Amino acid sequence: MPAISEQDGESLGLESRQLPRHIAIIMDGNGRWASRRGFPRIEGHRQGVNSVRTVVEESTRLGIEQLTLYCLSSENWKRPALELNLLMQLLKKFVIGEREEIMRQNIRFTTIGRRSDLPKDVLAEVDKTIRESQENTGMQLCLALNYGSRSEIVDAVKSIVSEVEQGNLKADEIDEEVISSHLYTAGMPDPDLVIRTAGEMRVSNFLLWQISYAELWVTETYWPDFSVSDFWQALRDFAARDRRFGGLKG
C-alpha cells in the first residue's frame, strides 16, 4: 500500500498502516434524501453517484486496496418496476461514463452477485469495463449487484457438495478456507471496515461471512450527502479502535 503524503497524513492524523485494507459500504438513504426534497426516488440514486465518485477517488488516493459498494441487493427486485428500470439504466450509464476514469486511476473493476438476473445490455457494459480494467494494478472497485449474502452462501454450499460428489473434495477437508474459496469474494481480502449511511443499525444481508471481524461505522448522513469529511471521520474512528479478532489485548 502506498504511503500517505505528509499533507494527507497531517489532515487525517493517520499513517498508512492505520488504514483499512478493504472498505465495504452500504449506501443507504438515497430514496429518503429525494423524498425529503420532493423529488422522485431515482433522483436520490442519481445524486448518490456523486458520492460514489468522491469515495472511489479518495480511496484510490489513499491507497486503499479494495472498496466494495452495495449497489443492488437481491431483495431490491421487490421495488416498483419503473424504479428498477431506471436503476438499471443508471448503472449502465455509470459503467460506461466512468470507464475512462477507472482506467486513468488504474482501478480494477469487478462485481459480485447473481449476474444472470441483470439485463443483458447492462451486463454487457459491466463486462466490458471488467475486461478493459483487468490488467490495472491499483485499487479493486467491487460493485455488489443483485447480491445477497444468504444466496451467496447457498451457492457456495452447492458448489462444495458438487465437488464432494465428484470425488474432488472429502467432507472432512471442508474448513473455513474451503468455504471462503467458494464464495463470490474468493481471492478478495475480508473487509476491515463496513460503513453504513442513513443511520440504520443492521447489515442487510451484506457479506455476512466476510464481515465477521469487521469494524462497523454508522452515520445518520444520507448517502447523497456523504462527503470526504464523513469518509475521513470513519477512517479516524477505525484507526482508534482496538481490533482483537476474538482474543484479548496483549
Order of alpha helices (4+ residues) and beta strands (2+ residues): alpha-beta-alpha-alpha-beta-alpha-alpha-beta-alpha-beta-alpha-alpha-beta-beta-alpha
